[in-house]
Amino acid sequence: MFSGTYRSINSKMLKRKIIKAGNKKIEAIAIKLLTKSFVLFRGSKGYIMCGYLNMKVAQKFQDAAAKIVGVAGIEDALKARIHSCTAQAKKLGIKPGQPVKLALQLIA
């Protein structure tokens, strides 16, 4: 059985940051895979993820989820725009074309 503590990790393979969105916090994670990186922003109301996100599954689970594409890491993702999103994300005010920094405030 695995046991351990949760802590901030920064290595060549894994980056984790806490980003402020207004007065709330967003967890940002980037994992270096074989050729690309998996990037995720997680807030208390939903998440924003790179192109690895399967929108049909996120919609099936009724997640407030948004997809961004063409990003290589956390800093790159912060400059991106929303590519697509679920109906639940739209209820929060997220929409395609919206800057990620604005959407982060909505999922915080």
Short mmCIF file of the C-alpha atoms (twelve columns), coordinates in Angstrom:
data_MODEL
# 
_entry.id   MODEL 
# 
loop_
_atom_site.group_PDB 
_atom_site.id 
_atom_site.type_symbol 
_atom_site.label_atom_id 
_atom_site.label_alt_id 
_atom_site.label_comp_id 
_atom_site.label_asym_id 
_atom_site.label_seq_id 
_atom_site.Cartn_x 
_atom_site.Cartn_y 
_atom_site.Cartn_z 
_atom_site.pdbx_PDB_model_num 
ATOM 1   C CA . MET A 1   0.000   0.000  0.000   1 
ATOM 2   C CA . PHE A 2   1.269   3.475  -0.857  1 
ATOM 3   C CA . SER A 3   1.564   6.058  1.851   1 
ATOM 4   C CA . GLY A 4   3.118   9.458  1.695   1 
ATOM 5   C CA . THR A 5   2.637   13.139 2.166   1 
ATOM 6   C CA . TYR A 6   1.336   15.726 -0.251  1 
ATOM 7   C CA . ARG A 7   3.877   18.400 -1.075  1 
ATOM 8   C CA . SER A 8   4.863   20.764 -3.817  1 
ATOM 9   C CA . ILE A 9   6.988   18.996 -6.400  1 
ATOM 10  C CA . ASN A 10  9.140   20.492 -9.120  1 
ATOM 11  C CA . SER A 11  11.338  18.240 -11.197 1 
ATOM 12  C CA . LYS A 12  12.176  17.769 -14.861 1 
ATOM 13  C CA . MET A 13  9.156   15.466 -15.189 1 
ATOM 14  C CA . LEU A 14  6.582   17.145 -12.932 1 
ATOM 15  C CA . LYS A 15  5.814   20.795 -12.206 1 
ATOM 16  C CA . ARG A 16  3.202   21.962 -9.694  1 
ATOM 17  C CA . LYS A 17  2.288   25.557 -8.929  1 
ATOM 18  C CA . ILE A 18  -0.414  27.336 -6.996  1 
ATOM 19  C CA . ILE A 19  -1.797  30.263 -9.003  1 
ATOM 20  C CA . LYS A 20  -3.909  33.060 -7.557  1 
ATOM 21  C CA . ALA A 21  -7.199  33.777 -9.308  1 
ATOM 22  C CA . GLY A 22  -8.612  36.796 -7.539  1 
ATOM 23  C CA . ASN A 23  -8.629  35.865 -3.861  1 
ATOM 24  C CA . LYS A 24  -8.808  32.108 -4.593  1 
ATOM 25  C CA . LYS A 25  -6.205  29.556 -5.633  1 
ATOM 26  C CA . ILE A 26  -5.859  27.256 -8.631  1 
ATOM 27  C CA . GLU A 27  -3.607  24.210 -8.697  1 
ATOM 28  C CA . ALA A 28  -1.524  24.003 -11.890 1 
ATOM 29  C CA . ILE A 29  0.162   20.741 -12.862 1 
ATOM 30  C CA . ALA A 30  2.345   19.880 -15.849 1 
ATOM 31  C CA . ILE A 31  3.661   16.360 -16.416 1 
ATOM 32  C CA . LYS A 32  6.264   15.730 -19.104 1 
ATOM 33  C CA . LEU A 33  5.240   12.651 -21.070 1 
ATOM 34  C CA . LEU A 34  7.259   11.009 -23.840 1 
ATOM 35  C CA . THR A 35  6.895   13.721 -26.478 1 
ATOM 36  C CA . LYS A 36  4.401   16.259 -25.058 1 
ATOM 37  C CA . SER A 37  3.275   17.595 -21.702 1 
ATOM 38  C CA . PHE A 38  -0.007  17.024 -19.865 1 
ATOM 39  C CA . VAL A 39  -1.204  20.363 -18.433 1 
ATOM 40  C CA . LEU A 40  -4.033  20.800 -15.925 1 
ATOM 41  C CA . PHE A 41  -5.485  23.731 -13.970 1 
ATOM 42  C CA . ARG A 42  -7.786  22.556 -11.149 1 
ATOM 43  C CA . GLY A 43  -10.134 24.826 -9.242  1 
ATOM 44  C CA . SER A 44  -12.921 24.166 -6.762  1 
ATOM 45  C CA . LYS A 45  -15.621 24.414 -9.478  1 
ATOM 46  C CA . GLY A 46  -13.923 22.787 -12.460 1 
ATOM 47  C CA . TYR A 47  -10.774 22.319 -14.481 1 
ATOM 48  C CA . ILE A 48  -8.987  23.397 -17.637 1 
ATOM 49  C CA . MET A 49  -6.860  20.838 -19.405 1 
ATOM 50  C CA . CYS A 50  -4.693  20.420 -22.472 1 
ATOM 51  C CA . GLY A 51  -5.627  18.488 -25.608 1 
ATOM 52  C CA . TYR A 52  -5.445  15.166 -23.748 1 
ATOM 53  C CA . LEU A 53  -8.909  15.985 -22.338 1 
ATOM 54  C CA . ASN A 54  -11.678 13.797 -23.738 1 
ATOM 55  C CA . MET A 55  -14.576 16.254 -23.883 1 
ATOM 56  C CA . LYS A 56  -17.193 13.515 -24.383 1 
ATOM 57  C CA . VAL A 57  -16.145 11.837 -21.134 1 
ATOM 58  C CA . ALA A 58  -15.989 15.150 -19.239 1 
ATOM 59  C CA . GLN A 59  -19.510 15.933 -20.471 1 
ATOM 60  C CA . LYS A 60  -20.731 12.433 -19.530 1 
ATOM 61  C CA . PHE A 61  -19.464 12.958 -15.958 1 
ATOM 62  C CA . GLN A 62  -21.033 16.448 -15.956 1 
ATOM 63  C CA . ASP A 63  -17.696 18.104 -15.152 1 
ATOM 64  C CA . ALA A 64  -17.189 21.826 -15.611 1 
ATOM 65  C CA . ALA A 65  -14.251 21.308 -17.962 1 
ATOM 66  C CA . ALA A 66  -12.526 23.334 -20.657 1 
ATOM 67  C CA . LYS A 67  -9.888  22.315 -23.191 1 
ATOM 68  C CA . ILE A 68  -6.866  24.285 -24.370 1 
ATOM 69  C CA . VAL A 69  -4.641  23.167 -27.237 1 
ATOM 70  C CA . GLY A 70  -1.097  23.748 -28.449 1 
ATOM 71  C CA . VAL A 71  0.443   24.353 -25.028 1 
ATOM 72  C CA . ALA A 72  3.786   23.034 -23.804 1 
ATOM 73  C CA . GLY A 73  3.647   23.909 -20.106 1 
ATOM 74  C CA . ILE A 74  2.017   25.971 -17.371 1 
ATOM 75  C CA . GLU A 75  3.323   29.378 -18.482 1 
ATOM 76  C CA . ASP A 76  2.374   28.657 -22.088 1 
ATOM 77  C CA . ALA A 77  -1.109  27.537 -20.994 1 
ATOM 78  C CA . LEU A 78  -1.685  30.774 -19.070 1 
ATOM 79  C CA . LYS A 79  -1.397  32.656 -22.388 1 
ATOM 80  C CA . ALA A 80  -3.814  30.356 -24.232 1 
ATOM 81  C CA . ARG A 81  -7.501  30.690 -25.049 1 
ATOM 82  C CA . ILE A 82  -10.257 28.179 -24.394 1 
ATOM 83  C CA . HIS A 83  -10.705 25.817 -27.343 1 
ATOM 84  C CA . SER A 84  -13.883 24.044 -26.188 1 
ATOM 85  C CA . CYS A 85  -15.854 23.416 -23.005 1 
ATOM 86  C CA . THR A 86  -18.651 21.360 -21.479 1 
ATOM 87  C CA . ALA A 87  -22.190 22.584 -20.843 1 
ATOM 88  C CA . GLN A 88  -21.379 22.767 -17.120 1 
ATOM 89  C CA . ALA A 89  -18.396 25.044 -17.840 1 
ATOM 90  C CA . LYS A 90  -20.634 27.249 -19.984 1 
ATOM 91  C CA . LYS A 91  -22.969 27.618 -16.986 1 
ATOM 92  C CA . LEU A 92  -20.001 29.112 -15.088 1 
ATOM 93  C CA . GLY A 93  -19.478 31.638 -17.909 1 
ATOM 94  C CA . ILE A 94  -16.660 29.880 -19.754 1 
ATOM 95  C CA . LYS A 95  -16.764 29.975 -23.547 1 
ATOM 96  C CA . PRO A 96  -14.541 29.117 -26.515 1 
ATOM 97  C CA . GLY A 97  -12.089 31.890 -27.399 1 
ATOM 98  C CA . GLN A 98  -11.961 33.194 -23.833 1 
ATOM 99  C CA . PRO A 99  -8.517  33.851 -22.291 1 
ATOM 100 C CA . VAL A 100 -7.470  31.130 -19.845 1 
ATOM 101 C CA . LYS A 101 -6.735  33.711 -17.142 1 
ATOM 102 C CA . LEU A 102 -10.390 34.804 -17.182 1 
ATOM 103 C CA . ALA A 103 -11.650 31.206 -17.163 1 
ATOM 104 C CA . LEU A 104 -9.408  30.445 -14.167 1 
ATOM 105 C CA . GLN A 105 -11.296 33.047 -12.143 1 
ATOM 106 C CA . LEU A 106 -14.549 31.272 -13.035 1 
ATOM 107 C CA . ILE A 107 -13.407 27.808 -11.895 1 
ATOM 108 C CA . ALA A 108 -11.526 28.960 -8.774  1 
# 
